[in-house]
């Protein structure tokens, strides 16, 4: 399992760097478009389509976010559960995510074939659409093993809730608390 995790991290890290490049190009292109549109009153054609393409390329970093545990977690309801319940909800949501990734990836791969047969292209820059359907489909399908590996690692690291000593987790506070008790015993403050 650790070999699969290492390979998955390596591949997802490469996609993360591709995502960084796409975001940088997207940022520069958007700033250029705003300057041309509002300062010189000369809008660029095709910026919207290229932005869509670059946003699709940024989705390749989704698997890396899952592997590294850097996804956005909304804990408004889940944090109110006890630790066991929180862990169970996390595992159930991972199963739901795997199902979603499979359905979305499968549909996008299917749309790739349809787009190839129909010779679909973007309107302004005349680039075929099918490579971007394919990239997005592969990005979603890559999230399936990433989520599976994340869940397995999460289960291996899970420790059931037990009573713990607050001062063991915070040794600095333990020193302060013990010194206060010693002074009280001596009749001090």
N, C-alpha and C positions, 0 to 999 in steps of 0.2 A: 504493500500500500504506500510505503514511503517513496518508492521509486516512481509510482504513478503521480504522487503529489509533487515530487521534484520536477518531473517532466512537465506537468501541468503548470506549475509556477514559472518554469523557464519560458514555455510558449506564451503564457498569458502576459509575462513581462515584456516580451517582444511586441505583442499587440498593444500593450500600454504605451510604449514609446511611439508606435504608429499613431495612437490616439493623441498623444501630446503634440505631435507634428501637425495632425489635422486640426486640432484646436488652435494652434498658433497661426496656421494659414487662414482658418476661418475668422479669427480675430482681426488679422491684418486686412483681409479682404473686406470685412464688414466696415472697418474704420475707413478704408479707401472708398467704399461705396457711399458712406455717409458724407464724406468730404466732397466727392464728386457730385452727389445729388443735391446737397443743401448749400454748398459754397459756390460751386461752379455751374450748378443747374444742368449737369450733364450726367444723367443716371447711366450706369453700366448695364448692359443687357446680359442676362445669364447668371447674375450673382445669386439670385434666389435658387436656381437649379444647382449651382456648384455648392451652395450652402447646404442644400439637402444631401448632396453626395458626401460632403465632409461630415455631416452629422451622422450619417449611416456608418461611416468609417470609425467615428468615435465610439460606436456601440461595441466595437471589438474589445474594448477594455472592460466590458461588463464581467467577463469570466474572471479577470484579474481581481476585480473588486470583491467578488464572492470568495475566491481562494484566500485572499488576504484578510477577509472579514471587515472590509471597509465600505460596506453598503450602508445605506441609511436605515436605521431601525426606529420605528415609531412605537414608543412604549407607553402611550397614553393609557391603554387598557391593560396591556400585558404586564406592565410593572406592578400593577395592583394584585396580581396573582402571587401565591407563594412560589418559592424557587422551583419546586417540582412542577407546578403548573406552568410556570414561565418556560421551563425547558421543554415540556410536552407541546406547548403551543408553538415553540420555535421549530420543533421537529415536524409538526403537522404543516406549518407554513412552508417548510422546505419541500415537503412532498407536493404541496400545491404548486410551488414555484417550478419544480421539475416537470410537472404535468403541463403547466403553461409554456415553459421553454420548449417542450417537445411539440406541442400543438403549433405554436408560433413558428418554430423552426421548420417543421414539416410543411406548413402552409407556404412559407416563403420559398422553400426549395421548389415546391410545386409551381409557385408563381414564376420562378425563374424559367422553367420550361415553357410555360404559357407565354411569357414575355419574349422568349427566343423565337417561338413559332409565329407570334404576331409582329415581330420586328419592332417592338415598342422602343421609342427613343424620346429623350427630352426634347422639348419644343425649340428652345433657342440654340443650344449648343450641339444638338443632334447626336448626343452620346447615347448608346444603348442603355436601357434601364436594367437589363437582366443581371449584369455583374453586381449591381448594388442590392438587388433582391437576394442574390446568392451570398454576398458578404453578410448581410443582415441575418439570413437564415443560419449560416454557419456560426455566427456570433451567438445566436440563441441556442443552437445545439451544443456549442462548447460550454454553455452554462450548466448543462445537465451533469457532466462528470465533475465540474467544479463544485456544484451544490452537493453532489453525492459525497465527494471527498471532504468537503467542509462539515457535513453532518457526521460522517464517520469520525473525523478528528474531534468534533465537539462531543460526541458520545464517549470517546476514549478519555477525554479530559474531564468529563463530568464527575463531580464529587457530590454525593447526596448531602442535603443540608443537615447540619448538626450544630450542636451548641458550640460556640467558640468564644474564646476569651478576647474581649475587646482590647485589653492591654497587650495581648500577644501580637495583634495586628498593628498596634501603635505603641512601640516601645518608648518613644519620647514622652508620651502621656503617662506611661506607667512609671517612669522615673519621677515625674512631677507629682503623681498621686502618692507614691511611696514616701517622698520627702515631706509632703504635707502631713501624712499620717505619723511619721516619725516626730515631727515638730509638735503635733497635738499630743502625742504620748509623753513628750518631755515637758508639756505644759506651756508650749509656745503658742504661736498664732494658730 
